[in-house]
Amino acid sequence: MEDRWRRVCGRGRQVSARYEDLAGRTVFISGGATGIGADLVAAFHGQGAEVFFVDIDRAAGERLCDALAANGAPPRFTECDVTDEAALKAALEAAEEGGGLDVLINNAANDTRRKLEEVDAETWRRAVDVNLRHQFVAAQTAAPWMKARGRGVIVNFASIAPEAMVPDLAVYNICKAGVRGLTRSLARDLGGFGVRVNSILPGAILTERQRKLWFRDQAAIDAVVARQCLPLELNGGHVAAMALFLASDAAAGCTAQDFIVDAGTI
């Protein structure tokens, strides 16, 4: 199973911590077929949660479901472009109908780098739709259900990229900074109904995509690790561990906060 897992999900690691309260809870994850998203799906599935996830990559989503089926009923995958508002809402409604949506994980993103002069109106719109607007739409859709039940968890994905001043990511950085504002606004508006909202800010997570694009050799990886307080090659499992904590009752007192998973990048 471990070899098969690594072929499907790359170099992520499975999470060992157990949160008994997550068993049976319904979790929705956007962008769950590859990278950090795949580790999120696997982590919540491993806790016994009812996992619904969407992704634009149908083949990868189906492969992930097949891999996880060895450990019980597979998660439920729907091919979906999160910038298609109607499709995203339909997928969320399916999760709500499947048992009542308890946890919303807004993970989908696209960090394609573009020079400032290459950003036209369509590039801007697409980047905002996938990196920020989909998180707002998903939360807006799920909020009435969670308010009616008097509980719920929303975890938004921001990034350390704006603070790290990563080049050629102007629109992405704008969106990820906006996610932090969205998180605090939602936490204020929904807290009185028992709904907690937090953000996770990943650092240099060595997913397969990042390795292919930016960290092609050990020297590049070593340079990233050298900027961290912890000499650690971060993977999606480290981020998934934080998401599990925030989704569980162990984080009952946490809302409106940013949780950074970057091994102390300086």
C-alpha positions in Angstrom: 0.0 0.0 0.0 2.8 2.4 0.8 4.5 2.0 -2.6 1.1 2.5 -4.3 0.4 5.5 -2.2 3.7 7.2 -3.2 3.1 6.5 -6.9 -0.3 8.2 -6.7 0.4 11.1 -4.3 4.1 11.7 -4.7 6.3 12.1 -1.6 3.7 13.0 1.0 3.5 11.1 4.2 0.5 9.7 6.0 -0.5 11.3 9.3 -0.2 9.2 12.5 -2.2 11.4 14.9 -5.7 10.3 15.6 -8.8 12.5 16.1 -11.7 10.3 17.1 -14.2 13.1 16.6 -13.4 13.3 12.9 -14.7 9.7 12.3 -18.0 9.9 10.4 -17.8 13.7 9.8 -18.4 15.0 6.2 -15.4 16.8 4.7 -15.3 18.7 1.4 -11.9 19.4 -0.1 -11.3 21.4 -3.3 -8.2 20.7 -5.5 -7.9 17.3 -3.8 -6.4 15.1 -6.6 -2.8 16.0 -6.5 -0.2 17.7 -4.3 -1.2 19.0 -0.9 -4.8 18.2 -1.8 -4.2 14.5 -2.2 -2.5 14.4 1.2 -5.5 16.2 2.7 -7.9 13.7 1.1 -5.8 10.7 2.4 -5.4 12.2 5.9 -9.1 12.8 6.4 -10.0 9.5 4.8 -7.6 7.8 7.2 -9.5 9.4 10.2 -12.7 7.7 9.0 -14.3 10.9 7.7 -16.7 10.9 4.8 -14.5 12.7 2.2 -15.9 14.5 -0.8 -13.3 16.1 -3.1 -13.2 17.9 -6.4 -10.5 18.6 -8.9 -10.1 19.5 -12.6 -7.8 16.5 -13.1 -10.2 13.5 -13.5 -7.5 10.9 -14.0 -5.6 11.9 -10.9 -8.8 12.0 -8.8 -9.8 8.5 -9.9 -6.3 7.1 -9.3 -6.4 8.5 -5.7 -9.8 7.0 -5.0 -8.5 3.6 -6.3 -5.4 3.8 -4.1 -7.4 4.7 -1.0 -10.0 2.0 -1.6 -7.5 -0.5 -0.2 -8.3 1.1 3.3 -12.0 0.9 3.1 -14.7 2.7 1.1 -13.0 5.3 -1.1 -13.7 9.0 -0.9 -16.2 10.5 -3.4 -14.6 12.4 -6.3 -16.2 14.8 -8.7 -14.5 16.3 -11.7 -15.0 20.0 -11.2 -13.4 23.3 -12.3 -13.8 25.4 -9.1 -14.0 28.6 -11.2 -17.3 27.2 -12.5 -19.6 28.5 -9.8 -22.6 26.4 -10.6 -20.5 23.2 -10.7 -18.8 24.0 -7.4 -22.1 24.7 -5.7 -23.5 21.4 -7.0 -20.5 19.5 -5.7 -20.9 21.1 -2.3 -24.6 20.3 -2.3 -23.8 16.7 -2.9 -21.6 16.7 0.2 -24.3 18.3 2.2 -26.9 15.8 1.1 -24.4 13.0 1.8 -24.4 13.6 5.5 -24.4 17.3 6.4 -21.2 19.2 5.6 -19.1 19.5 8.7 -15.7 20.6 7.4 -14.9 22.7 4.3 -11.3 22.8 3.1 -10.6 25.4 0.5 -7.4 24.2 -1.0 -7.6 24.6 -4.8 -5.1 27.1 -6.2 -2.9 27.8 -9.2 0.5 29.4 -8.6 1.7 29.7 -12.2 4.3 32.4 -12.4 3.9 35.3 -14.9 5.8 38.4 -15.5 4.0 41.6 -14.6 3.7 42.6 -18.3 2.1 39.2 -19.1 -0.9 39.7 -16.8 -3.9 40.7 -19.0 -7.6 40.9 -18.0 -8.2 37.2 -18.6 -5.1 36.1 -16.7 -6.2 38.3 -13.8 -9.8 37.0 -13.8 -8.8 33.4 -14.0 -6.2 33.8 -11.2 -8.6 35.5 -8.9 -11.4 33.0 -9.6 -9.3 30.0 -8.7 -7.2 31.5 -5.9 -9.7 33.6 -4.0 -13.2 33.7 -5.4 -13.8 29.9 -5.2 -13.0 30.1 -1.5 -15.5 32.8 -1.0 -18.2 31.0 -3.0 -17.6 27.7 -1.2 -17.8 29.4 2.2 -20.9 31.4 1.2 -22.6 28.2 0.0 -21.7 26.1 3.1 -22.3 28.8 5.7 -26.2 28.5 5.9 -25.9 24.8 6.5 -23.3 25.1 9.2 -25.2 28.0 10.9 -28.4 25.9 11.0 -26.6 23.1 12.8 -24.7 25.4 15.1 -21.3 24.1 14.2 -18.8 23.7 11.4 -15.2 24.3 10.4 -13.8 26.2 7.4 -10.1 26.0 6.6 -8.9 28.4 3.9 -5.6 28.1 2.2 -3.4 31.2 2.0 0.4 31.2 1.6 3.7 32.6 2.9 4.4 33.8 -0.7 3.3 37.4 -0.2 5.6 37.9 2.8 8.4 35.9 1.1 8.1 38.2 -1.9 8.2 35.3 -4.4 8.8 36.9 -7.8 6.3 36.9 -10.7 3.4 36.0 -8.5 1.7 39.4 -8.2 -1.9 38.3 -8.7 -1.5 35.1 -6.8 0.0 37.0 -3.9 -2.8 39.5 -4.0 -5.3 36.6 -3.8 -3.5 34.9 -0.9 -3.3 38.1 1.1 -7.0 38.4 0.4 -7.7 34.9 1.8 -6.4 36.0 5.2 -8.8 38.9 5.2 -11.6 36.6 4.1 -10.8 34.3 7.0 -11.0 37.0 9.6 -14.3 38.3 8.1 -15.9 34.9 8.0 -14.7 34.1 11.5 -16.4 37.3 12.8 -19.6 36.7 10.9 -20.0 33.0 11.7 -18.4 32.7 15.1 -21.7 33.4 16.9 -23.2 30.3 15.2 -20.4 28.0 16.4 -18.5 28.0 13.1 -14.7 28.3 13.2 -12.7 29.7 10.4 -8.9 29.6 10.1 -6.2 29.8 7.4 -3.2 27.6 6.7 -0.2 29.2 5.2 2.1 26.6 3.7 5.8 27.3 3.0 7.9 25.5 0.4 6.0 22.3 0.2 7.9 19.8 -2.0 5.1 18.4 -4.1 5.7 16.7 -7.3 4.7 19.8 -9.2 7.0 22.0 -7.3 9.9 19.6 -7.8 9.3 19.5 -11.5 9.0 23.3 -11.8 11.4 24.8 -9.2 13.2 22.2 -7.2 14.7 19.9 -9.9 17.8 18.9 -8.0 19.0 18.5 -4.5 21.0 21.7 -4.6 17.7 23.7 -5.2 16.1 21.8 -2.3 19.0 22.4 0.0 18.8 26.1 -0.7 15.2 26.2 0.4 15.9 24.2 3.5 18.8 26.5 4.4 16.3 29.4 4.7 14.3 27.4 7.3 14.9 27.1 11.0 14.2 23.4 10.8 16.3 21.4 8.4 13.3 19.7 7.0 12.0 18.9 3.5 8.4 19.8 3.9 5.7 17.7 2.2 1.9 17.7 2.0 1.7 15.5 5.1 3.0 18.3 7.3 0.2 20.5 6.0 -2.5 17.8 6.3 -1.5 17.3 9.9 -2.4 20.9 10.6 -5.6 20.7 8.7 -6.7 17.7 10.8 -6.0 19.5 14.0 -8.0 22.6 12.9 -10.9 20.5 11.8 -11.1 18.5 15.0 -12.5 19.4 18.4 -8.9 19.7 19.6 -8.9 23.2 18.0 -12.3 24.2 19.5 -10.8 27.5 20.8 -9.1 28.5 17.5 -10.7 30.8 15.0 -9.7 33.9 12.9 -6.1 32.7 13.0 -3.3 32.0 10.5 -1.4 28.8 11.0 1.9 28.7 9.2 3.5 25.5 8.1 6.9 26.5 6.7 9.5 25.1 9.1 10.4 28.6 10.2 11.3 30.2 6.9 13.4 33.3 7.4 
